[in-house]
Amino acid sequence: MELESQALPLTRGQLDIWLAQETGHSDTEWQLGLFVRINGMVQRDALQWAIRQAVHEAEPTRVAFFEVDGEVVQRPIEDPNVELTFLNLSDSPDPEQEARRRALAIQRTPMPLTGPLFKFVLFQTRRDEFFFFACCHHIVIDGTGVGLVGHRIASIYSAIVSAGPIPTGVFGSLRELIDCESHYEASDEYREDEAYWSANLPTDSEAQHRMPDGAGERDPWPSAPVALDPAVVRRVQRFSDVWGVSQTSVITAACALLVRGWCANGSEVVLDFPVSRRVRPELKTLPGMVAGVVPLVFTAGPRATVAEFCKHVEKRIDEAVQHQRFPVHALERKVRGLTKPPERVSVNFIPSAFTLPFGGVMASASYTNSGQADGFGLIFSSDGDELFLSTAGSWQPWSGLDAPDLAARLQRLLVAMTADPTRPLRTLDVVDESERARLDGWGNEAVLAEPMEPVSVVGLFAAQ
């Protein structure tokens, strides 16, 4: 009875992850990681204390999930066992590579939803170089939340080693997260968002190409990032300045045209677009699972010019961001009678790395996984003026292309787009003849193109 009295419902986003994992649709792909390079000495006891304090403050992350009368609920764990595992890898032939390999192995080890849903490891690679790794399940935290907790750990640790006062914590509670989502679902904003998405869902004719089973299967985890040519990035920036659209919109437009060439039937192109959903001030300090995904539906008409299409993409992104809190995939499943979200290509823009003040030294932190569990992800990350592309997911035909190949295709398309923004979209080719023939084979286009003898309805019944 005590457990039930402390139980709280899941948010819509959490329930989607629970159902996906329970039905075996995905597993460790939901586990997020933060990998922090610390160039200096680390006081392990101080770091251990800082982690425990930060986890205690971040109540939405220290929960357990269980069922009560057939309903999934969550309950905060008041005193979780928070351990900092220490591994000295300084004698390894390549200590940093070994640290990354072990971090990936940890991230690929399933965490039971009964908790705890976090792990912390400190790797020593040199006398004065350490890597701190934090792994958390996406059902309790999103990428923004991981960053919040990482900053809080660094802040507490820095205060301890400098013998200074610990800054006051500002994290919201699990109850505040649940209440915030409940208030939204009862608000006029929710109904306005619902009306927008009801009018802007992808059509039922959306293409779902997939290669034959077993063809070109690949590891669904993120690939190593590939740097895009700086000259191409500069061309995109100049295009953005001249035509008044963001660099994000231009790159998203290019990705949509790639998808049209590989997957789309007709002029409609659909991409999934991860969003933070943190539009309210109280959500900006909640270290929980708030993020979502919305579909971007574009019309790539053959007569439209490159510049017109980029402006169309920017308009769609702006509208989607304005209505980003709504659980669009739940509405889509209801309207289309789907049992799970449709698999699509997603376009995700994340910071390549960010710094943490770690006890008098600057530490560099980066994400090791975006939480891509469905479809195929094109993940763009920036570091200053540099832009990188990595890929994640096993959805065909995209997973048959490695990141360097996709980066090369994208760059060729961006060069063509920026060279003549007034050229019609129909003049842009993203697949060659051999690839088009292969795609037609996967989609049984040859069978559909064969002439059929006319048969009457009476004749069909007679044949049965």
C-alpha positions as CSV (number, residue, x, y, z in Angstrom):
1,M,0.0,0.0,0.0
2,E,2.9,2.4,0.7
3,L,4.3,1.9,-2.8
4,E,0.9,2.6,-4.3
5,S,0.4,5.7,-2.3
6,Q,3.6,7.2,-3.7
7,A,2.9,6.1,-7.2
8,L,2.5,8.6,-10.0
9,P,1.3,8.2,-13.6
10,L,3.6,8.2,-16.6
11,T,3.7,11.1,-19.0
12,R,2.7,10.4,-22.6
13,G,6.3,10.4,-23.7
14,Q,7.3,8.0,-21.0
15,L,4.4,5.6,-21.8
16,D,5.5,5.5,-25.4
17,I,9.0,4.4,-24.4
18,W,7.6,1.9,-21.9
19,L,5.4,0.3,-24.6
20,A,8.1,0.2,-27.2
21,Q,10.5,-1.5,-24.8
22,E,8.0,-3.9,-23.4
23,T,7.0,-5.1,-26.9
24,G,10.6,-5.7,-27.8
25,H,10.6,-2.9,-30.4
26,S,13.7,-1.4,-29.0
27,D,15.9,-1.8,-25.9
28,T,19.3,-0.3,-25.1
29,E,18.9,2.3,-28.0
30,W,16.9,4.3,-25.4
31,Q,19.9,4.6,-23.1
32,L,21.6,8.0,-23.3
33,G,25.2,8.8,-22.5
34,L,27.4,11.8,-21.6
35,F,31.1,11.4,-22.0
36,V,33.2,14.1,-20.3
37,R,37.0,14.6,-20.8
38,I,38.6,16.2,-17.8
39,N,42.1,17.5,-18.4
40,G,43.4,17.6,-14.8
41,M,43.4,15.6,-11.5
42,V,40.1,14.4,-10.1
43,Q,39.2,13.9,-6.4
44,R,37.2,10.8,-6.6
45,D,35.5,11.1,-3.2
46,A,34.4,14.6,-4.0
47,L,33.0,13.5,-7.4
48,Q,31.2,10.6,-5.8
49,W,29.5,13.0,-3.3
50,A,28.7,15.5,-6.0
51,I,27.0,12.7,-8.1
52,R,24.9,11.5,-5.1
53,Q,23.8,15.0,-4.3
54,A,22.9,15.8,-7.9
55,V,20.9,12.6,-8.3
56,H,19.1,13.3,-5.0
57,E,18.1,16.7,-6.3
58,A,17.1,15.3,-9.7
59,E,14.1,13.4,-8.5
60,P,12.6,12.6,-11.9
61,T,15.7,10.5,-12.7
62,R,15.7,8.3,-9.6
63,V,12.4,6.5,-10.1
64,A,11.3,2.9,-10.5
65,F,8.5,1.7,-12.8
66,F,6.0,-1.0,-11.9
67,E,2.4,-2.1,-12.5
68,V,-0.6,-1.6,-10.2
69,D,-3.9,-3.2,-11.3
70,G,-2.7,-3.3,-14.9
71,E,-1.6,0.3,-15.0
72,V,2.1,1.3,-15.3
73,V,3.2,3.8,-12.6
74,Q,6.4,5.3,-11.3
75,R,7.7,6.0,-7.8
76,P,10.7,8.0,-6.6
77,I,13.4,5.9,-5.0
78,E,14.2,7.9,-1.8
79,D,17.7,6.5,-1.2
80,P,19.1,5.0,-4.4
81,N,22.4,3.2,-4.5
82,V,24.5,5.7,-6.4
83,E,27.9,4.3,-7.2
84,L,30.9,5.7,-9.1
85,T,32.8,2.9,-10.7
86,F,36.6,3.6,-11.1
87,L,38.7,2.0,-13.8
88,N,42.4,2.8,-14.4
89,L,43.1,2.3,-18.0
90,S,46.4,4.2,-18.1
91,D,48.4,1.0,-19.0
92,S,46.2,0.3,-22.1
93,P,47.8,0.7,-25.5
94,D,45.2,3.4,-26.4
95,P,43.6,4.5,-23.1
96,E,41.1,6.9,-24.6
97,Q,39.9,4.4,-27.1
98,E,39.6,1.8,-24.4
99,A,37.6,4.2,-22.3
100,R,35.2,4.8,-25.2
101,R,34.9,1.1,-25.9
102,R,34.0,0.3,-22.3
103,A,31.6,3.2,-22.1
104,L,29.8,1.9,-25.2
105,A,29.6,-1.6,-23.7
106,I,28.1,-0.1,-20.5
107,Q,25.6,1.8,-22.6
108,R,24.6,-1.4,-24.5
109,T,23.9,-3.2,-21.2
110,P,20.1,-3.1,-20.5
111,M,18.9,-1.3,-17.4
112,P,15.8,-2.8,-15.7
113,L,12.9,-0.4,-15.5
114,T,12.6,-1.3,-11.9
115,G,15.7,0.9,-11.4
116,P,18.1,2.3,-10.9
117,L,18.1,3.8,-14.4
118,F,21.6,5.5,-14.3
119,K,25.2,4.4,-14.1
120,F,28.4,6.5,-13.5
121,V,32.0,5.5,-14.3
122,L,35.3,7.4,-14.0
123,F,38.1,6.2,-16.3
124,Q,41.7,7.3,-15.7
125,T,43.7,7.4,-19.0
126,R,46.7,9.4,-17.8
127,R,48.0,10.7,-14.5
128,D,46.3,14.0,-15.2
129,E,43.5,12.9,-17.6
130,F,40.2,11.4,-16.8
131,F,36.9,10.6,-18.6
132,F,33.7,10.7,-16.7
133,F,30.8,8.7,-18.2
134,A,27.1,9.0,-17.2
135,C,24.5,6.6,-18.7
136,C,20.8,7.2,-18.1
137,H,17.6,5.7,-19.6
138,H,15.6,8.0,-21.9
139,I,12.3,7.1,-20.0
140,V,13.5,9.2,-17.1
141,I,15.6,11.9,-18.8
142,D,16.2,13.5,-22.2
143,G,19.3,15.1,-23.7
144,T,18.6,18.5,-22.2
145,G,18.1,16.9,-18.8
146,V,21.4,15.0,-19.1
147,G,23.1,18.3,-19.7
148,L,21.3,19.9,-16.7
149,V,22.5,17.0,-14.4
150,G,26.0,17.1,-15.8
151,H,26.3,20.9,-15.1
152,R,24.9,20.3,-11.6
153,I,27.5,17.6,-10.8
154,A,30.3,19.8,-12.1
155,S,29.0,22.8,-10.0
156,I,28.8,20.8,-6.8
157,Y,32.2,19.2,-7.4
158,S,33.8,22.5,-8.1
159,A,32.4,24.0,-4.8
160,I,33.7,21.0,-2.8
161,V,37.2,21.1,-4.1
162,S,37.5,24.8,-3.7
163,A,36.0,24.7,-0.2
164,G,33.3,27.1,-1.3
165,P,29.5,27.1,-0.7
166,I,27.4,24.7,-2.8
167,P,25.1,26.7,-5.1
168,T,21.4,26.2,-4.3
169,G,19.7,23.6,-6.5
170,V,16.8,24.6,-8.8
171,F,15.6,21.3,-10.2
172,G,11.9,20.7,-10.4
173,S,10.3,17.6,-8.8
174,L,8.6,14.6,-10.5
175,R,5.2,15.8,-9.3
176,E,5.9,19.2,-10.9
177,L,6.7,17.4,-14.2
178,I,3.5,15.4,-14.0
179,D,1.4,18.4,-13.1
180,C,2.9,20.5,-15.9
181,E,2.0,17.9,-18.5
182,S,-1.5,17.4,-17.0
183,H,-2.2,21.2,-17.0
184,Y,-1.1,21.3,-20.7
185,E,-3.5,18.5,-21.7
186,A,-6.4,20.4,-20.1
187,S,-5.4,23.8,-21.6
188,D,-6.6,25.8,-24.7
189,E,-3.0,25.5,-25.9
190,Y,-3.4,21.8,-26.2
191,R,-6.6,22.1,-28.2
192,E,-5.0,24.6,-30.5
193,D,-2.0,22.3,-31.0
194,E,-4.4,19.4,-31.6
195,A,-6.3,21.3,-34.3
196,Y,-3.0,22.3,-36.0
197,W,-1.7,18.7,-36.1
198,S,-5.0,17.2,-37.1
199,A,-4.8,19.4,-40.2
200,N,-1.2,18.7,-40.9
201,L,-0.6,15.0,-40.4
202,P,1.2,13.0,-43.1
203,T,-1.2,11.3,-45.5
204,D,-1.9,7.5,-45.6
205,S,0.0,7.3,-48.9
206,E,3.4,8.0,-47.2
207,A,6.0,5.7,-48.6
208,Q,7.4,2.9,-46.4
209,H,10.2,1.3,-48.5
210,R,12.2,-1.5,-46.9
211,M,14.7,-3.9,-48.4
212,P,14.2,-7.6,-48.1
213,D,14.8,-9.1,-44.7
214,G,18.5,-9.6,-43.9
215,A,19.7,-7.3,-46.7
216,G,22.4,-4.9,-45.5
217,E,21.6,-5.1,-41.8
218,R,23.8,-2.7,-39.7
219,D,24.4,-1.8,-36.1
220,P,21.7,0.7,-35.1
221,W,24.0,2.7,-32.9
222,P,25.3,6.1,-33.9
223,S,28.2,6.1,-36.4
224,A,31.4,8.1,-36.0
225,P,30.7,11.7,-37.0
226,V,31.9,12.8,-40.4
227,A,33.0,16.4,-40.9
228,L,31.3,18.2,-43.8
229,D,33.6,20.1,-46.1
230,P,34.0,23.7,-44.7
231,A,33.7,25.1,-48.2
232,V,30.2,23.5,-48.5
233,V,29.2,24.8,-45.0
234,R,30.3,28.3,-46.1
235,R,28.2,28.1,-49.2
236,V,25.2,27.1,-47.1
237,Q,25.8,30.0,-44.8
238,R,26.0,32.5,-47.7
239,F,22.8,31.0,-49.2
240,S,21.1,31.5,-45.8
241,D,22.2,35.1,-45.6
242,V,21.1,36.0,-49.1
243,W,17.7,34.2,-49.0
244,G,16.8,34.9,-45.4
245,V,16.5,31.3,-44.2
246,S,18.3,29.6,-41.5
247,Q,21.2,27.1,-42.1
248,T,19.1,24.5,-40.3
249,S,16.3,25.0,-42.8
250,V,18.6,24.6,-45.8
251,I,20.2,21.4,-44.5
252,T,16.7,20.0,-43.6
253,A,15.5,20.9,-47.1
254,A,18.5,18.9,-48.6
255,C,17.7,16.0,-46.3
256,A,14.1,16.1,-47.5
257,L,15.2,16.0,-51.1
258,L,17.4,13.0,-50.3
259,V,14.4,11.2,-48.8
260,R,12.2,12.1,-51.8
261,G,14.8,10.5,-54.1
262,W,15.1,7.3,-52.0
263,C,11.7,6.8,-50.4
264,A,8.9,9.2,-51.4
265,N,6.1,8.6,-53.8
266,G,4.8,11.9,-55.3
267,S,5.6,15.3,-53.9
268,E,5.0,14.7,-50.2
269,V,8.1,14.2,-48.1
270,V,7.9,13.5,-44.3
271,L,10.8,13.8,-41.8
272,D,10.7,13.3,-38.1
273,F,12.0,16.2,-36.1
274,P,13.0,15.9,-32.5
275,V,11.9,18.8,-30.3
276,S,12.7,19.7,-26.6
277,R,9.1,20.6,-25.7
278,R,10.6,22.9,-23.0
279,V,8.6,26.0,-23.9
280,R,7.5,26.8,-20.3
281,P,9.9,28.4,-17.8
282,E,9.3,25.6,-15.2
283,L,10.3,23.0,-17.8
284,K,13.7,24.5,-18.4
285,T,15.0,23.3,-15.0
286,L,13.3,19.9,-15.0
287,P,15.9,17.1,-15.4
288,G,13.3,14.6,-16.7
289,M,11.9,13.1,-19.9
290,V,10.2,16.1,-21.6
291,A,11.4,15.8,-25.3
292,G,9.2,14.6,-28.2
293,V,9.2,14.1,-31.9
294,V,7.0,15.8,-34.5
295,P,6.6,15.0,-38.2
296,L,7.5,17.7,-40.8
297,V,5.4,17.3,-43.9
298,F,6.8,19.0,-47.0
299,T,5.5,19.5,-50.5
300,A,8.4,19.2,-53.0
301,G,6.6,20.1,-56.2
302,P,8.6,19.6,-59.3
303,R,8.1,23.2,-60.5
304,A,9.2,24.7,-57.1
305,T,12.6,26.3,-57.0
306,V,15.3,25.5,-54.5
307,A,14.8,28.8,-52.8
308,E,11.1,28.4,-52.6
309,F,11.4,25.0,-51.2
310,C,13.9,26.1,-48.5
311,K,11.4,28.9,-47.4
312,H,8.6,26.3,-47.4
313,V,10.8,24.1,-45.1
314,E,11.5,27.0,-42.8
315,K,7.8,27.8,-42.5
316,R,7.0,24.2,-41.6
317,I,9.7,24.1,-39.0
318,D,8.5,27.3,-37.4
319,E,5.0,26.0,-37.2
320,A,6.1,22.7,-35.8
321,V,8.2,24.4,-33.1
322,Q,5.2,26.6,-32.2
323,H,3.1,23.5,-31.7
324,Q,5.9,21.2,-30.4
325,R,4.3,20.1,-27.1
326,F,1.6,18.1,-28.6
327,P,2.0,14.2,-28.7
328,V,1.7,14.0,-32.5
329,H,2.6,10.4,-32.9
330,A,-0.2,9.3,-30.5
331,L,-2.7,11.3,-32.6
332,E,-1.2,9.7,-35.8
333,R,-1.5,6.2,-34.4
334,K,-5.1,6.9,-33.5
335,V,-6.1,8.4,-36.8
336,R,-4.3,5.9,-39.0
337,G,-4.9,2.8,-36.8
338,L,-1.2,2.1,-36.2
339,T,0.1,0.0,-33.4
340,K,3.5,1.8,-33.3
341,P,5.0,5.0,-34.7
342,P,5.7,4.8,-38.4
343,E,9.4,4.5,-39.3
344,R,10.9,7.5,-40.9
345,V,14.1,9.4,-41.4
346,S,14.6,11.9,-38.7
347,V,16.8,15.0,-38.8
348,N,18.3,16.0,-35.4
349,F,20.5,19.0,-34.6
350,I,22.5,18.7,-31.4
351,P,25.6,20.4,-29.9
352,S,28.8,18.5,-30.7
353,A,30.3,19.3,-27.3
354,F,29.9,21.7,-24.5
355,T,32.2,22.7,-21.6
356,L,31.8,22.1,-17.9
357,P,33.8,24.0,-15.2
358,F,35.2,21.0,-13.3
359,G,37.1,22.0,-10.2
360,G,39.3,24.6,-11.7
361,V,39.7,23.0,-15.1
362,M,37.5,23.1,-18.2
363,A,36.0,19.7,-19.1
364,S,34.6,18.9,-22.6
365,A,31.3,17.0,-22.6
366,S,29.6,15.2,-25.6
367,Y,26.6,13.0,-26.1
368,T,27.2,9.4,-27.0
369,N,23.7,8.5,-28.2
370,S,20.7,10.6,-29.3
371,G,18.1,8.1,-28.2
372,Q,17.3,7.1,-31.8
373,A,15.2,3.9,-31.4
374,D,12.9,4.0,-34.5
375,G,13.6,4.6,-38.2
376,F,16.8,6.1,-39.3
377,G,18.5,9.3,-37.9
378,L,20.6,11.9,-39.6
379,I,22.3,13.6,-36.7
380,F,24.0,17.0,-37.2
381,S,26.3,18.4,-34.6
382,S,28.3,21.6,-34.6
383,D,31.6,22.7,-33.1
384,G,32.3,26.3,-33.8
385,D,32.2,26.7,-37.6
386,E,32.5,23.0,-38.2
387,L,29.5,20.8,-39.0
388,F,29.4,17.0,-38.5
389,L,27.1,14.2,-39.7
390,S,26.5,10.9,-38.0
391,T,23.8,8.3,-38.6
392,A,21.8,5.9,-36.3
393,G,19.2,3.3,-36.9
394,S,18.7,0.1,-39.0
395,W,15.8,1.2,-41.2
396,Q,16.3,0.3,-44.9
397,P,17.3,1.5,-47.4
398,W,19.1,4.2,-45.4
399,S,21.1,1.8,-43.1
400,G,22.7,0.4,-46.3
401,L,24.5,3.7,-46.7
402,D,27.4,4.6,-44.3
403,A,27.9,8.1,-42.9
404,P,30.7,9.1,-45.3
405,D,28.6,8.1,-48.3
406,L,25.6,10.0,-47.0
407,A,27.8,13.0,-46.2
408,A,29.2,13.0,-49.8
409,R,25.7,12.7,-51.3
410,L,24.4,15.5,-49.1
411,Q,27.4,17.8,-49.9
412,R,26.8,17.2,-53.7
413,L,23.2,18.2,-53.3
414,L,24.0,21.2,-51.2
415,V,26.5,22.4,-53.8
416,A,23.9,22.0,-56.5
417,M,21.2,23.8,-54.5
418,T,23.4,26.8,-53.5
419,A,24.9,27.1,-57.0
420,D,21.5,28.1,-58.5
421,P,18.7,28.7,-56.0
422,T,16.3,29.4,-58.8
423,R,16.6,26.0,-60.4
424,P,13.5,23.7,-60.3
425,L,13.6,20.8,-57.9
426,R,12.9,18.4,-60.8
427,T,16.4,19.1,-62.1
428,L,18.1,17.8,-58.9
429,D,19.0,14.1,-59.1
430,V,20.0,12.4,-55.8
431,V,20.1,8.7,-57.0
432,D,21.6,7.3,-60.2
433,E,20.0,4.9,-62.6
434,S,21.3,1.7,-60.9
435,E,20.1,2.8,-57.5
436,R,16.7,3.8,-59.0
437,A,16.4,0.3,-60.5
438,R,17.3,-1.3,-57.1
439,L,14.7,0.9,-55.3
440,D,12.1,-0.2,-57.9
441,G,12.9,-3.8,-57.2
442,W,12.4,-3.4,-53.4
443,G,9.1,-1.7,-54.1
444,N,8.0,-4.3,-56.7
445,E,7.5,-1.5,-59.2
446,A,8.1,-3.9,-62.1
447,V,5.1,-6.0,-61.0
448,L,2.9,-2.9,-60.7
449,A,3.9,-1.7,-64.2
450,E,3.0,-5.0,-65.9
451,P,-0.2,-4.8,-68.1
452,M,-3.2,-6.6,-66.6
453,E,-5.9,-8.4,-68.5
454,P,-9.4,-6.9,-67.8
455,V,-11.4,-9.1,-65.5
456,S,-15.1,-8.5,-64.5
457,V,-16.4,-8.7,-61.0
458,V,-18.6,-11.7,-62.1
459,G,-15.5,-13.4,-63.5
460,L,-13.6,-12.9,-60.2
461,F,-16.4,-14.6,-58.2
462,A,-16.5,-17.4,-60.7
463,A,-12.8,-18.0,-60.3
464,Q,-13.3,-18.3,-56.6
